[in-house]
Amino acid sequence: MLTGFAPESEAKAKDFLNLFQTHNVTLEVADLAASLRRDHRWKLPDAMQAAVAINRQLTLVTRNSKDFDPVRHAFVVIPYQLGV
């Protein structure tokens, strides 16, 4: 069951999410996430996403510019920022 979806829209949400490739968390990824968490003081979900992206040579697309500054982290792209 997906959180936040009404029962009638859950199937559509699952179909949409199944279009995306998934990546297993290996020991190597977990170790890298722990290191990133310690070095950057990231929360575990952020460190895990970064570790998968780095390990698989992927681009991490996020709006979290506070933790993932694309100037500092070459694997990060901020697609847009909301006006202040």
N, C-alpha and C positions, 0 to 999 in steps of 0.2 A: 504494500500500500504506500502510495506517495503522500507525503504530508502537504496539506494546503490545497488539495484538489478535491472538488466535489466528485462523488462516485461516478456520475455520468460523464465527466471529462477526464477521469483518470486513464482510461484506455487510450485516448488520443495523446495524452501527455507521454505515456509509456512508448507509444509508437514513435513519437517525435524523438524522445531520448535515445531510442534504439538505433537511430540514424548515426549516432556518434560512436567513434571508436573508443574502446575502454583500454586502460593500461593497468596491469597487475602491479601491486606493490611488492617488489622483490626485497630481499635483504639489503642489496646494494642501494636501492631507492630509500629504504627506511633509514639506513645509516647516513645517507646524504641529507635526508630531511632532519635528522637529529643534529647534524653538524650545522645546517643552515639555521635551524631554530636557535641554537646556541650563539652562533656568530652574529645573526641579525636580530635576535630577540623577537622572532616571528612567532605567532601562534601556530600550533601544530598543523591545522588545515592549510594555512598559507605555506608553511615549510614543505608540506607534502606535495602541494601543487607545484611549487618551484622545483622540488627534487625530481618529480616525474618529467617536467618540461626539460630540465637540464640533462637528465639521464637519457631521454629519448630524442634530444636535440630538437625540441618543439618550441614554438612560440607561445608564451603565456599571454593571452589577451585578457585584460582586467581593467576595471576602473579604479582599482585600489592603488592610486598613485602615492598614497602615504607610505605603504610598505614596499611597493614595487616601483621604484623610480626608474623609468626606462633609460635615463642617462647613466645610472649606476649599474643597472642590470640589463645587459644586451639582449636577453631572451624575452624581455617584456615589451608589450605594445599596449598603450592606452588608446582605445579606439576613439574616445571623445571625452570631453569634460563638460559638466554642466556649468552654466554661467553662474557667476557669484553675485 
